[in-house]
Amino acid sequence: MVTRSSQGQILTNAPSPSAMTDEQSLGTVRITKHVLAHIIELAALSVPGVERFAPVWSPWPRLWQMKEPQQGLAVLVRDSHISIDLYLILHPGSNLPRVGRAVQDTVIQALGEQVGGMVVDEVNVYIQDIA
């Protein structure tokens, strides 16, 4: 398991709601969890050494109202904060810690480029197997 937290890392310099005037406000933009998951999935799979997501299922997240992994990916969004768990299968011969850190960096960068204004609290990478 490779885990690293980027507590408080703001992905973009988007203006806070209090900094916006009525003239600047055009309404609300909402991004679904499905879209976030897709961005995260594409970013993780683009990292050399990542083969695919590991299938994961457990009743515990639902019982404890936690992130529930779907096809090796769990996303929890609270306000503008996001926590991510990735369950991966890597290529044989990969440097596991290096690939795990690269996945974390790539996911944070992809979210920063495509979804500005969110804070990534954590990107946890669980290496489940080698294929």
Secondary structure, DSSP 8 states (H G I E B T S, - for coil): -EEEEEEEEESS----GGG--TTT--------HHHHHHHHHHHHHTSTTEEEE-----SHHHHHT----BTTEEEEEETTEEEEEEEEEE-TT--HHHHHHHHHHHHHHHHHHHS-S-EEEEEEEEEEEE-
